[in-house]
Amino acid sequence: MAAMTTDSTGTARDDATRPGGPADSPFVRACRRRPVPHTPVWFMRQAGRSLPEYREIRANVAMLESCRRPDLVTEITLQPVRRHGVDAAILFSDIVVPVAAAGVDLDIVPGTGPVVAEPVRTAADVQRIRPIGRDDVPYVDEAVRMLVRELGDTPLIGFAGAPFTLASYLIEGGPSRTHAKTKALMYGEPELWHALAGRLAEMALAFLRVQIEAGVSAVQLFDSWAGALSEADYRRFVLPHSAAVLAGLADAGVPRIHFGVGTAELLGAMSEAGAEVVGVDWRTPLDVATRRIGPEQAVQGNLDPCLLLAPWPVVEAEVRRILDEGRAAPGHVFNLGHGVLPETDPEMLTRVVALVHELSARPADRD
């Protein structure tokens, strides 16, 4: 079990400064652009439907209910760490968990995703989204503390949905291919848009703070749908709010990762939001992404999740390519360009982890 200390808020958490602790792990070191013994690897949605043990434990348990049960959250989060030997765990949860805790009537419908009973349309709708704190998500706090104890030196990643992506679900009423209602409100009622995005930024910040105070070693801000925007619109309507979330964590002492899908043309703008790491999807080579992001941030990515369905020689060649391209970055965390697909063979993920470790292994560097 990892050694524990108490921070200035009275929160018991892992001693991140001691040698061998999560803060000295390859994952956290890569996030901070420090030398690593090997390129660290983890997978978005590594805890999920690709694992038979996950399907078994989630049988007849609704998604939101599973996110509110610390025992289930702990077991599901640990499953891919045990099976694959990844360099980091990510908290099993969902980006709409804090939205539901804030009083929004929603459900995660199997095969569809988050569905909102009364989509946001007016200022009164925005006002009904109340602020949240630790008392609103005690199950998250408890689960993180349980996981930190179980994981020992393996870092735990916390996460939240970024304001644009959360707003899109709330305005559309569910997933959308075009985000037409979201854009109509954004363009047509910019004051209402900024009021909503500002409130969601406060929510995301509070949700991440709960996880950090409970002991996570890094956090990721998911802006899954930001790629639907032009750079001009991103800078005007989105960047200020995502930057507010990340700036609010500047004193938290943990690396911040900023990720979106379809964001090739937004990488430069996203790099200005304040995260130590920028996630890159599979569409942009990592060396190209690094030139757009700049030398002050690490990158995360970016194997196409669909490639995991190909024969092993194809996967191996792509892993080699991505590792080669990742050497252009000052720090590289190997990941997919989005989440693990449900039909993925778990053995393929295990083999990718082993290959990344083997190909990138180098003598331990010292600062």
ABEGO torsion letter per residue (X at the ends): XBBBBBBAAGBBBBBAABBGBAAABAAAAAAAGBBBABBBBBBBGABEAABAAAAAAABGBBAAAAAABAAAAAAAAAAAAAAAGBABBBBBBBAAAAAAAAGBBBBBBBGAEBBBABBBABAAAAAABBBBBAAABAAAAAAAAAAAAAAEABBBBBBBBBAAAAAAAAAAGEBBAAGAAAAAAAAABAAAAAAAAAAAAAAAAAAAAAAAAAGBABBBBBBAAAAABBAAAAAAAAAAAAAAAAAAAAAAGBBBBBBBBGAAAAAAAAAAAGBABBBBBAABBAAAAAAAAEAABBBBOABBAAAAABBAAAAAAAAAAAAAAAAABABBBBBBABBBBAABBAAAAAAAAAAAAAAABBBBBBX
